[in-house]
Amino acid sequence: MNKQESSDELNLSNLLFKFGRYWYLFVLVPLVLLAATWVKVQTTAPVYRFHSTLQLADRATPGSRQAQEVLTPSESRNDLTSVEDEISVLTSASLVQQALDKLDFEVSYFDVTNSLINKLGDLKVQEHYQDAGYTVKLDTIAPQVTGVSLYLELRPDGFYHIQGEADKAYLTDMRTGAVLETIDNFTFNEVVRPGQLLRTRHLTLTITPTDSIRSLPEVAKRYFVINHPQALVGEYQGKLVVEPTERFARVLRLTTKGSVGGKETRFLNTLMETYVLNDLVDKNRKGSKTFEFIESQITKVADSLRRSEAALASFRASRGMVDAGAQSSSGIGKISELENQKAQLLTTRRTYESVLSALRTNSSEEAVSTWASAGVNDPVLDSQLSDLAQLTSQRAGLAVSANDDNPVLQALDSRIQSRRQSLQRSLTGLIRSSDATLSDITNRLASIKTAINQMPENQRQEARLRTQTTLNDQNYNFLMQKRTEAALMLATNVSDKKIVDRAQLSDSAPESPKGKQLYMFAVLAGLMLPAGFLLLRDRTAQTVQSADELKRVTNAPFLGLIADAGRKIRLARMEMPRSAVTESFRTVRVNLQYVAAGPDRRVIGFTSSTSGEGKTFCCTNLAAELALSGRRTIIIETDMRKPTVAGYFGFDSRHAGLSSYLNGECTLAEAIQQPDIPNLAILAAGPIPENALELLEMPRMASLIAELRKSYDYVIVDAPPLGLVSEYYILNQYTDVTIFVVRHRYTQRNMLSQVQELAQRQTGNQQLYVLLNGVNFSSTYEYRYKSESAYYTA
């Protein structure tokens, strides 16, 4: 095809015309969707949104912020609470599980209302909470069947009838959520007295009526469902949303949604209370460990102080001494100062070793706790240990809902390991530095002691005992001060996280379903679906849709179009004289006389791409129109493989025809038949030969065409289709005008390439035209006005 096929332009009038033919779709589809939407709105429980707010602490502190600001040096207050970490904790499965364990959500209660729509089935269901008229108390130690609707009926004798069935049910351990057994084709049918324990293999529970049961309206059915613990956690965790109220704000907004307001508000409140309580418990645990550690150190130092004081008193009593300080005040003062420094340095070094040992055993929490309780002032280590604590806390929050293969968890492990190794290197360096300082202090003490040794023995021993007693006394006072601080911190422990707003309804309008939006969407979808279907069908059609399309994809001139006459019509002029199809043949006849005027335009050949396109119908009717207009016309049926022309005029197909004449079996006069139409002669195909192609190639065929040219005004050649046989390429040498018949919405677009091939075979004054057949004027926008064209027919 020389001319590239282009896409159709979207003409608004044409589009509206196509839609108008299928107006019933634009009425029926919206009505169906509106009905389905109405059912959806009526059967869907309204879902509302609920929210609450929670304030976080400014800093991660082991006690109350006020006490911590007094007890902690300002340079170490750099451990800001991570909002993202706290959000992860709030939305973690473990915290949601803790909150649900405090609530009575293990059983859900439902009613099937007496509404009209429920005549079609249990479509409209209403969930209750604390107003169902009865409560179901589970024995959580025993396994229960979860996820099955258990229908409850109060019998006249006061007993409850419980029945339920399911294709598949799960026997679940309510404490762990583990599925103990899968039950196929589960059925349950039991009767139990209110308040009496029902114990079966699959259910262990007690049903107790409440006071509200007397005031409840009549319903079609009542049933309850035992929820699977893990599924319940997943449900509430999935609809819980936690986010800051503003960017960089430390106030979090907790949001959830559900159809039962009582359950959603209780869940949010319990979740916040559990979160705050866990924070307080964690602070108390850390404070208790600190207090216990200081107590153990005080016991050891107090014992050493008693022994040193007793030794000093015993020495003075045995030697009759009162005070030897004046004799060695300078040396003893230095020794006391150095010993104090040495003791503090040893304490610090032991702390370094304890923290290092904890880090080497992968006990990050013990390392942080040991460092916090030691009271050593080292801003660098403070910062590094604070970072390690934050990373460990963040990993603990994420590990609740993620496995070890999680990339984020692996990244946190890598950062924790890196921080631990960095701390180990820092502590190792600090221990070496402490050892060097201790060695220096030891050398200085040895020098001073050597000088004191020159003092009298009694004074020297008294000074040694007094120094040891003073050192123990200082350590004891230091630890007593720390114990007081730890006790104050533990006594004043309160959570820095607090509930700002308790759970409440966010909007009186339901979150879903939104009736107006759904109805509007149904109407729009009802209009768009048929429109899209019609457009898709039109755009994906592979057949010729209009004359404009023929003009775009072929180079051959357009001769005209023939209206659709139906399958039973043969000769439209005789059977339908005042019809659109007859008028269209008149129009084409006029066009043909114009393009085929002159003595060298007498032989007109008709062909098509395949059978069924109306080639013979157009050929015979156009020949009849030419004859009735006063032109002597003859039809030659060269399609000897599948002849049909004889049937149009009521002739016997076995009568001698073209095949008989070309075989020499009869004369031309014997082969030509005369119909009832004046000026028209028919040379039918005759008996079907075995060598149709060879007969058309005979010189007798050329002589026949030359003879008929002289005797008739028009010689109409009904040739076989191009797409099936090749006879027309032989006949083309005899024709002056070729008419290629294309059937509207029948001929495939890809078959139009044959028009281009045929045009290339035209030589000299030969001309090729395209005729569009079978056009339904009333269903085609371009030609809708032609449906009334028969009105003007004489």
C-alpha positions, 0 to 999 in steps of 0.5 A: 500500500503506497499510502500509509493508513492514518488514524481516524479523526474523532469527529464529535457529530459522528461520535454522537451519532454512533452513541445515539444508535446505542442509546439503550446502553447509556441508560441500562448500564448506569441503571445497573451500576446505580443499583449495584452501588445502592446495594453496596451502600446499603450492605456496607457498614459505615466506617468512621475515623477516630484520633488521639494525640500523644506527646513525647519526651524531649530527651530519653532520660532514665527518670523524670526530666526535672530530676534528671536535669538536676542530677545529670551534667549538662554536657551529657544531655545530648540523647534526643528521643527519635520520633521515628523510633517512637512511631515504630514502637507505637505501631509495632505488633508487640505493643498492639498485642499488649493493648489488645490483651487488656481489651475484650476484643477476642469475640465480635458480635453481629446482627443480621437485620430484618431489612428488605435487602436481607431477603436476598441473603445475609447482606446487611450485617451490623456489628455490636460492642457491649450492647449485643445483649449477651457476652461470650467469655472464653476459656483462653487456656483451652483451644478455640475454633476461630473465624467461624460464624456461630449463630445464637438463638434463644429458645423458649425454654431459656437455653441458647442454641448455638450452631455454625458450619464452615468449609474449613475451620482452625482450632487455635491456641488463644494464648500463642495464636498457633493453629493446632488443627485444620478442620474440614467441613466443620459443623457445630450444634450445641445447646447450653444454659445461660451462664453455664460453661460449655466445654467441647473439643472445639469450644470452651466458653460461657454465654451470659445475657446482659440487661440490655437484651430486653430492650433490643429490637427483633433481628433476623439472626444473631451470631458471634465470631471468635477472632484469631489473635494474630489476625486481630493484631494484624487488623488493628496494626494495619489500620493504625496510623501514627504521624507527627502533628507538624513537621519536627513536632514531638506531638504524635497524632494516632488515627484509626478507623472502624464501624464500631466507635466504642472499640476504636476509642478504647483501642486508641486509649489503651494503646497510649496508656500501655505505651506510657506505662511501658516507658515508666516500667522501663525507667523504673527497671533502669533506676532499680538496677542503678540503686542495687549496684550502688548498694552493693558498692556501699556495702563493700566500702563500708566494710573496708572503712570499719576495718581501717578505723578499727586498725587505726584505733587499735594502733593508737591505743597500743602505742598511747598516741593521740595525734601524729599529724603534726609530724608528717602533715605535709607528706601525709597530705600528699599521700592522701591526695595521691591515694585519693587520685589513685582510688578514683582512677582505679574506680574509673579503670574498673568501670572502663573494664566493666563496660569493655567486658559488657561490649565484648559479650554483646551486652549493650544494655549492661554496658550503658547501665554500668556506665550510667551508674558509675558516675564517671564524667567523660563527655566523649564516652557519654555521646558514644554510649548514648548513640549505641543505646539509641541504635539498640532501641531502634533495632529492638523496635524494628525487630518486632515486625521484621525478620533478620533478613530485613535490609534496614535491620541488617544496616542497623546491626552493622551500625551497632557493630561499628559503634561497639568496635569504636567504643572498644577501641576508645575504652582500650585506649582509656585503660592504657592511659589509666595504667600509665597514670596509675604507674606515675602515681605509684612511683610518686607515692613510693617516693613520698613513702620513702621520705616518710619512712625516715620518720619515727616508725609510730608516726609513719604507721599512724599516718598510713592507717589514717590515710587508708581510713580517710580514703575509705571515708571519702569513697563511702561518702561519695557512694552515699551521695550517689545512693541518695540521688538514685533513690530520689530519681527512683522516687520521682520517676514519671514518664515524660510521655503523656496523653494530650487528647484521648480518643475521639471521633474525627468527623461525624460523616463516615469515612466510607462508604461515601454515598454521593461520591459512589453514586456519581462514580456509578453514573460516570462509569455507566456512561464511560463504559459503553462509550469506551466499548463503542470507541474500542470496537470502532477503533479496533475494527479491521473492516472498511468503515466509510468511503473516506477511509477508502479515499485515504488508503487507496489511490484509485478514484471513488466511483460511488456507493451502493445502499444495503439491500439485504441478502434476498434482493437480486434485481433492485430496480425490479423488486424495490423501484422506490428504494435507496439502493435503486437510487444509489445504482442510478447515481453510480450509473450516471457516474459510470457513463461520465467516466466511461464515455466514448468508444474506447470505454465500452468494456467494464470489468467488475472484481473484488477481493473475495466472495460475499462482497456483492460483486455480481449484485453490483454488476447485474444491477448496474447493467440493468440500469444501463440497459433501462437507460437505453444503452445496449448492454451485455453481461459476460460472466467469466467467473466459471468456477462459481457462477451466479448470474443465471440465478439473478435472471431465473435462467437455467445454469445448465444452459449453454454459456461462455464455457460452451462457446469457448469450447466450440460447443455452440454459437454465440447466438445460442449462448446469449440469453435475453432477460425481460429487461429491454436492451440487456443480454446475458452471456452466463458462465454455462456448465462449469468447466475443468479448465476455466483459466485455459479457456479465458486465455484462448484467442477465441476469448479475445475475438469474443470481446472484439465482436461484442464491442461492435454490437453493444454500447457496454460490455460488463464483465463479471470476473472472479475475485482477485484474492481467490483466483488469478483470472482477472489478470488475464481479463484485464487486457480486454477491459477499459474500466475496472470497478473494484467492489468493496463491501461496507464493514465486510472487506478487510482493510489489509485486502485493499492492497490488491487495489494498489496492485491492480492499479499498477497493472493498468496500461494505456487508457485503462482506468480503475475505480472503487465502488463501496457496496452494502452501506447501511445509511441509517447506521452510518453518520456520513450517509444518514441523510441518504436513507430518505433519498428514495423520496425523490425517485420518479 
